[in-house]
Amino acid sequence: MMDDIWSRDEVQSPCVKICVVHPTERICTGCLRSIDEIAAWSRMSNEARAALIDELPSREGLLKKRRGGRDARLKAKPPVLGAK
């Protein structure tokens, strides 16, 4: 019965508690919202929240590109043979 106290009739945050901002896309890798959208969430209307929730899946492709990792570092700077 205690859960009834905490339930609200509003669009809930898409936060999944993986709060890492992608360095180039500037969106959270967990919920796909921008820093400004995260900050404004508590002041947004239910309609604005619902519209944002509908838009988030389209942003997923922005984070699918790999930034390179080890392979990119090796290609950018060829190893010097004999160097220690």
VEXTI-223218 format. One record per atom (N, C-alpha, C, CB): atom name; y, z, x; residue number from 1. Coordinates in steps of 0.1 Angstrom, whole numbers, m for minus. Each point is the difference from the previous one (the first is absolute). Glycine has a CB too. Example, Ala and Ser with C-alpha at 12.3 -4.5 7.8 and 13.67 -1.06 7.14 Angstrom:
BEGIN
SITE	N	m57	78	132	1;
SITE	CA	12	0	m9	1;
SITE	C	12	0	9	1;
SITE	CB	m12	12	m19	1;
SITE	N	23	m19	15	2;
SITE	CA	11	0	9	2;
SITE	C	11	8	m8	2;
SITE	CB	m6	m22	12	2;
! end
This chain:
BEGIN
SITE	N	m12	0	8	1;
SITE	CA	12	0	m8	1;
SITE	C	13	0	9	1;
SITE	CB	m13	12	m18	1;
SITE	N	12	m7	30	2;
SITE	CA	11	0	9	2;
SITE	C	5	m14	3	2;
SITE	CB	m8	22	9	2;
SITE	N	m1	m32	m8	3;
SITE	CA	4	m13	3	3;
SITE	C	9	m6	m10	3;
SITE	CB	m22	m3	11	3;
SITE	N	22	7	m23	4;
SITE	CA	9	m5	m10	4;
SITE	C	15	3	3	4;
SITE	CB	m18	3	m17	4;
SITE	N	20	8	24	5;
SITE	CA	13	4	4	5;
SITE	C	6	m10	10	5;
SITE	CB	m6	24	m4	5;
SITE	N	m2	m29	13	6;
SITE	CA	5	m9	11	6;
SITE	C	m1	m14	m4	6;
SITE	CB	m8	16	16	6;
SITE	N	3	m20	m27	7;
SITE	CA	0	m14	m3	7;
SITE	C	13	m4	m6	7;
SITE	CB	m25	1	m5	7;
SITE	N	30	m13	9	8;
SITE	CA	13	m5	m4	8;
SITE	C	m2	m14	m6	8;
SITE	CB	12	14	17	8;
SITE	N	m3	m18	m25	9;
SITE	CA	m1	m13	m6	9;
SITE	C	10	m9	8	9;
SITE	CB	m6	9	m23	9;
SITE	N	2	m12	35	10;
SITE	CA	8	m9	8	10;
SITE	C	m9	m7	10	10;
SITE	CB	20	15	m2	10;
SITE	N	m14	m26	8	11;
SITE	CA	m8	m8	9	11;
SITE	C	m1	9	13	11;
SITE	CB	8	m23	m10	11;
SITE	N	m20	25	15	12;
SITE	CA	m3	8	11	12;
SITE	C	3	m8	13	12;
SITE	CB	m17	13	m13	12;
SITE	N	20	m6	24	13;
SITE	CA	2	m6	13	13;
SITE	C	m12	m7	5	13;
SITE	CB	17	18	5	13;
SITE	N	m16	m29	2	14;
SITE	CA	m11	m7	6	14;
SITE	C	m4	6	13	14;
SITE	CB	7	m21	m12	14;
SITE	N	m1	31	16	15;
SITE	CA	m3	6	13	15;
SITE	C	m14	4	2	15;
SITE	CB	23	9	1	15;
SITE	N	m29	m13	10	16;
SITE	CA	m14	4	3	16;
SITE	C	m1	9	13	16;
SITE	CB	m7	m22	m11	16;
SITE	N	19	27	14	17;
SITE	CA	1	10	12	17;
SITE	C	m4	m6	13	17;
SITE	CB	m5	18	m16	17;
SITE	N	7	m31	17	18;
SITE	CA	m1	m7	13	18;
SITE	C	14	m5	3	18;
SITE	CB	m25	m7	m3	18;
SITE	N	34	15	8	19;
SITE	CA	14	m3	1	19;
SITE	C	3	m5	14	19;
SITE	CB	5	17	m17	19;
SITE	N	m7	m30	19	20;
SITE	CA	3	m6	13	20;
SITE	C	8	m13	m3	20;
SITE	CB	m21	9	11	20;
SITE	N	33	m10	m6	21;
SITE	CA	9	m12	m2	21;
SITE	C	m4	m11	10	21;
SITE	CB	19	15	m9	21;
SITE	N	m22	m26	4	22;
SITE	CA	m3	m12	8	22;
SITE	C	12	m4	8	22;
SITE	CB	m17	m8	m16	22;
SITE	N	16	7	29	23;
SITE	CA	12	m2	9	23;
SITE	C	8	m13	m3	23;
SITE	CB	m12	12	17	23;
SITE	N	5	m23	m22	24;
SITE	CA	8	m12	m2	24;
SITE	C	3	m2	m15	24;
SITE	CB	m11	m10	20	24;
SITE	N	1	13	m29	25;
SITE	CA	2	m2	m14	25;
SITE	C	9	11	m6	25;
SITE	CB	m22	m12	m1	25;
SITE	N	22	23	7	26;
SITE	CA	8	12	m5	26;
SITE	C	m4	5	m14	26;
SITE	CB	19	m9	14	26;
SITE	N	m32	8	m16	27;
SITE	CA	m6	6	m12	27;
SITE	C	m11	9	4	27;
SITE	CB	6	m20	m14	27;
SITE	N	m9	30	5	28;
SITE	CA	m10	10	2	28;
SITE	C	m14	m7	m1	28;
SITE	CB	15	19	m9	28;
SITE	N	m23	m17	19	29;
SITE	CA	m13	m6	0	29;
SITE	C	m10	6	m10	29;
SITE	CB	3	m5	24	29;
SITE	N	1	17	m29	30;
SITE	CA	m9	6	m10	30;
SITE	C	4	m5	m14	30;
SITE	CB	m2	20	14	30;
SITE	N	14	m19	m18	31;
SITE	CA	4	m3	m14	31;
SITE	C	7	m13	m2	31;
SITE	CB	2	24	m4	31;
SITE	N	2	m31	15	32;
SITE	CA	7	m13	1	32;
SITE	C	15	1	m5	32;
SITE	CB	m23	m10	m3	32;
SITE	N	28	22	2	33;
SITE	CA	14	1	m4	33;
SITE	C	9	0	12	33;
SITE	CB	m6	12	m21	33;
SITE	N	19	m16	19	34;
SITE	CA	9	1	11	34;
SITE	C	6	14	0	34;
SITE	CB	6	m24	m2	34;
SITE	N	0	28	13	35;
SITE	CA	6	13	2	35;
SITE	C	10	3	m12	35;
SITE	CB	m3	m1	25	35;
SITE	N	11	m9	m28	36;
SITE	CA	10	2	m11	36;
SITE	C	m7	2	m13	36;
SITE	CB	16	m15	12	36;
SITE	N	m27	8	m15	37;
SITE	CA	m7	1	m12	37;
SITE	C	m7	14	m1	37;
SITE	CB	m4	m24	m1	37;
SITE	N	m1	29	12	38;
SITE	CA	m6	13	0	38;
SITE	C	11	11	m3	38;
SITE	CB	m18	m8	17	38;
SITE	N	29	6	m10	39;
SITE	CA	11	10	m2	39;
SITE	C	5	0	m14	39;
SITE	CB	6	m3	24	39;
SITE	N	m5	m9	m31	40;
SITE	CA	5	m1	m13	40;
SITE	C	m9	3	m11	40;
SITE	CB	15	m17	9	40;
SITE	N	m28	19	m6	41;
SITE	CA	m11	1	m10	41;
SITE	C	4	11	m11	41;
SITE	CB	m17	m7	18	41;
SITE	N	21	18	m13	42;
SITE	CA	2	11	m10	42;
SITE	C	12	m3	m10	42;
SITE	CB	m9	16	17	42;
SITE	N	18	m25	m13	43;
SITE	CA	11	m3	m8	43;
SITE	C	m2	m13	m9	43;
SITE	CB	14	11	17	43;
SITE	N	m26	m18	m14	44;
SITE	CA	m2	m12	m7	44;
SITE	C	m5	2	m15	44;
SITE	CB	m6	m10	22	44;
SITE	N	9	1	m30	45;
SITE	CA	m5	1	m14	45;
SITE	C	m14	m4	0	45;
SITE	CB	23	m5	m10	45;
SITE	N	m30	8	m1	46;
SITE	CA	m14	m4	m2	46;
SITE	C	m2	m15	1	46;
SITE	CB	m4	21	m14	46;
SITE	N	14	m28	8	47;
SITE	CA	m1	m15	0	47;
SITE	C	2	m5	14	47;
SITE	CB	9	0	m23	47;
SITE	N	0	6	31	48;
SITE	CA	2	m5	14	48;
SITE	C	m13	4	8	48;
SITE	CB	25	3	m2	48;
SITE	N	m31	8	0	49;
SITE	CA	m12	4	7	49;
SITE	C	m11	m9	m3	49;
SITE	CB	7	24	0	49;
SITE	N	m9	m27	m13	50;
SITE	CA	m11	m9	m4	50;
SITE	C	2	m14	6	50;
SITE	CB	m2	13	m21	50;
SITE	N	14	m18	21	51;
SITE	CA	3	m13	6	51;
SITE	C	m3	0	15	51;
SITE	CB	18	m4	m17	51;
SITE	N	m15	15	24	52;
SITE	CA	m3	1	14	52;
SITE	C	m15	1	3	52;
SITE	CB	22	11	4	52;
SITE	N	m29	m4	m12	53;
SITE	CA	m15	1	1	53;
SITE	C	m6	m13	m2	53;
SITE	CB	1	23	m9	53;
SITE	N	4	m31	0	54;
SITE	CA	m5	m14	m3	54;
SITE	C	2	m9	12	54;
SITE	CB	4	3	m24	54;
SITE	N	7	m1	32	55;
SITE	CA	4	m8	11	55;
SITE	C	m8	3	13	55;
SITE	CB	22	m2	m10	55;
SITE	N	m27	15	11	56;
SITE	CA	m6	4	13	56;
SITE	C	m12	m8	4	56;
SITE	CB	8	23	m6	56;
SITE	N	m17	m27	m2	57;
SITE	CA	m11	m8	5	57;
SITE	C	3	m13	7	57;
SITE	CB	m13	10	m19	57;
SITE	N	25	m15	15	58;
SITE	CA	4	m13	7	58;
SITE	C	4	3	15	58;
SITE	CB	7	m9	m23	58;
SITE	N	m4	21	26	59;
SITE	CA	5	3	14	59;
SITE	C	m12	3	9	59;
SITE	CB	20	10	m10	59;
SITE	N	m32	m9	5	60;
SITE	CA	m11	3	8	60;
SITE	C	m3	m10	11	60;
SITE	CB	m10	11	m20	60;
SITE	N	13	m24	17	61;
SITE	CA	m2	m10	10	61;
SITE	C	9	1	12	61;
SITE	CB	m7	m14	m18	61;
SITE	N	18	21	17	62;
SITE	CA	10	2	11	62;
SITE	C	m7	8	11	62;
SITE	CB	19	m1	m16	62;
SITE	N	m28	10	13	63;
SITE	CA	m6	9	10	63;
SITE	C	m13	m5	5	63;
SITE	CB	12	19	m11	63;
SITE	N	m17	m30	6	64;
SITE	CA	m13	m5	5	64;
SITE	C	0	m7	13	64;
SITE	CB	m5	m3	m23	64;
SITE	N	17	m1	27	65;
SITE	CA	1	m7	14	65;
SITE	C	m1	11	10	65;
SITE	CB	15	m18	m9	65;
SITE	N	m23	15	19	66;
SITE	CA	m1	9	11	66;
SITE	C	11	m3	10	66;
SITE	CB	m25	1	m2	66;
SITE	N	29	9	9	67;
SITE	CA	11	m1	9	67;
SITE	C	m4	m4	14	67;
SITE	CB	12	16	m13	67;
SITE	N	m25	m17	15	68;
SITE	CA	m5	m4	13	68;
SITE	C	m10	9	7	68;
SITE	CB	22	m11	2	68;
SITE	N	m18	23	0	69;
SITE	CA	m9	9	6	69;
SITE	C	m3	m3	15	69;
SITE	CB	m10	4	m22	69;
SITE	N	m2	m1	26	70;
SITE	CA	m3	m2	14	70;
SITE	C	0	m15	4	70;
SITE	CB	m14	21	m1	70;
SITE	N	9	m29	m8	71;
SITE	CA	m1	m14	3	71;
SITE	C	14	m6	3	71;
SITE	CB	m21	m2	m14	71;
SITE	N	31	6	6	72;
SITE	CA	13	m5	1	72;
SITE	C	6	5	13	72;
SITE	CB	3	m1	m24	72;
SITE	N	m5	13	28	73;
SITE	CA	5	6	12	73;
SITE	C	m6	m8	12	73;
SITE	CB	3	23	m10	73;
SITE	N	m16	m26	10	74;
SITE	CA	m6	m7	11	74;
SITE	C	6	m14	1	74;
SITE	CB	m21	14	m3	74;
SITE	N	23	m21	m8	75;
SITE	CA	6	m13	0	75;
SITE	C	14	0	5	75;
SITE	CB	m15	m7	m19	75;
SITE	N	23	17	15	76;
SITE	CA	14	1	4	76;
SITE	C	2	2	15	76;
SITE	CB	5	8	m23	76;
SITE	N	m14	0	29	77;
SITE	CA	1	4	14	77;
SITE	C	m13	m2	6	77;
SITE	CB	18	16	m5	77;
SITE	N	m21	m28	12	78;
SITE	CA	m12	m2	6	78;
SITE	C	m3	10	11	78;
SITE	CB	2	m24	m5	78;
SITE	N	m14	29	7	79;
SITE	CA	m3	10	10	79;
SITE	C	2	m6	14	79;
SITE	CB	m16	11	m15	79;
SITE	N	21	m3	24	80;
SITE	CA	2	m4	14	80;
SITE	C	m13	4	7	80;
SITE	CB	25	3	m1	80;
SITE	N	m32	m13	7	81;
SITE	CA	m12	3	7	81;
SITE	C	3	7	13	81;
SITE	CB	m10	m20	m10	81;
SITE	N	2	30	13	82;
SITE	CA	1	7	13	82;
SITE	C	11	11	m1	82;
SITE	CB	m7	m20	12	82;
SITE	N	14	21	m23	83;
SITE	CA	11	11	m1	83;
SITE	C	m7	13	m4	83;
SITE	CB	17	m17	m7	83;
SITE	N	m12	28	13	84;
SITE	CA	m5	13	m4	84;
SITE	C	11	9	m5	84;
SITE	CB	m17	m2	17	84;
! end
